[in-house]
Amino acid sequence: MIGSKRNRRTHSRRWIAVVAALSLALTFAACEGAGDDDESAESDEPVVVGASLPLTGPLSVPGQGHVEGYELCAEKLNEGGGILDREVELKTSDNRSDTETVVNQTERFLSVDDVDMVLGTFSTLLSFPASAITEQNQKIYWEPSDSSVQSHSRGFEYNYGFTLKPIDYIGETPTDAVFELAEAGDIPENELPTSAAVVYTDDFFTNAMARGLIGGVLEVPGVDPIDFGEGYLAERDMELVLEQQVPKSFNDWTGLLNRVKDSGAEYFFGLMQAPAEVDIAKAMKTVGYEPKAAFFAQGTYPEFADSVGDAADGLIVWSTWGPEVTWEGELHGQPYSNQDFVADFKAKFNKEPNEDNAQSFAVCQAMAYAAEEAGTIDNTEIKTWLDERTAEDPIPTIQGDYFFDEDGLTAERDVLLRQWQDGELKHIFPQGEEYPDQAKIQYPTRG
């Protein structure tokens, strides 16, 4: 598995100005709420869990995947007695993929619904403002889809990201993977890419991923500049022959892909948010662009392959999960494996699960495990317990073991690489016994 280069980055880990601004509010909230959670822990009332999700709007496909994972988790928890012998009541709301709406709904969960736990939404764009609300209220924000350095550089104490790797560093994996697979004999050494093109939507998530690839300095107010050096491409001696950021409203994909093709880029990084990944995949086929390797920031869901057909063939995508991976978690003190999750999901929804389903289930599973182990639903006490997790004593989930660094970012994990091959999504990297159905990389892209 790839070793992280994060220790080589200059990264101040606390946003002093924000901490100072929050301190009075947090102290007041602690005084006002003293004893509330202790009293509720002895109650027969349900443990109320809130989640604001993008069930409509441009982020609705992954948003729907997240709500399904949360629903299955709540159901499985209640089958075994809930959390601390209290039924779990899941409250969800549709934030319509809108930042203002997710803030309003998160505030309502805390001020009106008085929820005990807050499960995160999909996308860094929505998580960034929502987590500020939970921080002010000393509620843990259990994030399935935000592990950006910027989001976790604000000095927040209650913000935990469950993406397997900070999104700014995800580009390291597909960059290094082709070289490691060459060392393993799966790619001819003389066919490794020497040039690259990076096209990315002007979006919180994709900007962060592009930054890791091309390098530079991230300026965050109140924090020392975060230096990404020359970027992962330069570290592998790949020349950046084209870099293009496009607005979310961009639609001239054929023209853009003609430019990419003309650049001669041998490794293409298409860092798009839905639904642009469909458009750019179709445009690649239209212009006949066939690089040696192509990596997409989105595209693991079945609807992607259904939309683009054989244009998906050979495209590499990153993922936090695969149905065949032999991870084993725990539920109600008993082993509960990834394969158990797959079977239960199929039984409930009559379809195969995807990574959005698994990621949200794992976060909910971790939340329940933490509360049971800490013996309370008091978020401050659970936070203390979370901060004590280590590689030797982690949180076991269907997505592997979790513990966190001092910024609330997942520690010592890496993302998976999967590739569309003949209409199926195959695991190609990393290698190891926990990935039993690993396929050989299709290289070059079109085989």
Order of alpha helices (4+ residues) and beta strands (2+ residues): alpha-alpha-beta-alpha-beta-alpha-beta-alpha-beta-beta-alpha-beta-alpha-beta-beta-alpha-beta-alpha-beta-alpha-beta-alpha-beta-beta-beta-alpha-alpha-alpha-beta-beta-beta-beta
